[in-house]
């Protein structure tokens, strides 16, 4: 499940985020996303089986910790790249003793927003 890039306030529930951060394979994937990478590149770097990798990418997407973008190639064989979609994950205790989670996101440039919209359009075709 990929989150909607057109919606800025797409907050997942706390269990989803903490579950992804607790998962060793998810953390290995996040550690390799200093720059956007394809699933093939992540497979080579993370030593995770292919089926597991795709499940973990879905888990991270659901937690809104990464996002997908389509790399447009001149030869027509476009590739999906994954990139981090957070700067900080902050867990706090409120005055009423409840636990809250906040995901701080990087600012997106206009070209990134356009690329995300185009990627979503491609999925609809």
Buried (B, 14 or more C-beta within 10 A) or exposed (E): EBBEBEEEEEEBEEEBBBBBBEBEBBEBBBEBBEEBBEBEBBBEBBEBEEEEBBBBBEBBBBBBBBBBBBEEEEEEEEBBBBBBBBEEBEEEEEEEEEEEBEBEBEEBEEEBEEBBEEBBEEEEE
